[in-house]
Amino acid sequence: MTHLTALPGTVDAVLITGDIVDRGTAGEYRQARDVLAPLYERYEVLLCPGNHDSRAPYREVLLGGGDDGRGATAPVNEARDVGGVRVVMCDSSIPGRHDGLLAQETLNWLDDTLSAAPDRPAFVAFHHPPLPLGLPYVDAIGLREPDALAKVLARHAHVVAVLCGHAHTAAAASFAGLPLLCAPGIVSTSLLPWEQGPDTSWKTHDTPPALMYHLYEEGRLTSHVRAV
Ligand SMILES: [Fe+2]
């Protein structure tokens, strides 16, 4: 937060790809809202839920209780146009579980939202990486049924990249022919198997908090990992 709020220049948006809070209580969301307030003062702030989030209090506190008529526990999907691109944020959480899934209604919405602006470059963002990253603990709770997502993405040539979180480490991969960029975390960096030995339970390093900067200019995407 200190790094972002003290930037001498500006960025078009700050995207947080989920796990806004830990246990999903309304009190935690009020705390998150207050912690994030300085970001909202300076930037467009884009959010999507993760496995630690809970849809009803997320909507109530972070989205001002905005009811789009689908009910408090429907997937929280949102698209925003910032900096000449469309960021399409999908809810990959499954209530009560740590693995993820893009529900059929979310995939339909994603398809429609991408179709609505075929000339605007799009980034598709959600919490759970849709492919194994080589982190056994994280991979066991990744996105289920990634092929359904790949089929939707294949219909839209203007998608630039897929942006995820969840892994607690910066990672770059390729999914459905697109760059897949996994933002690092701010605490508890996940360890690779050769960093932790035979016990595959979740073990972490205390590495500095980090974030990823994405530059999209003249059809080129360049991403930088910044430890702070
Ligand atoms: Fe997560």
Residues whose N, C-alpha, C, O or C-beta is under 5 A from the ligand:
A	BS01	LIG	D19 G50 N51 H166
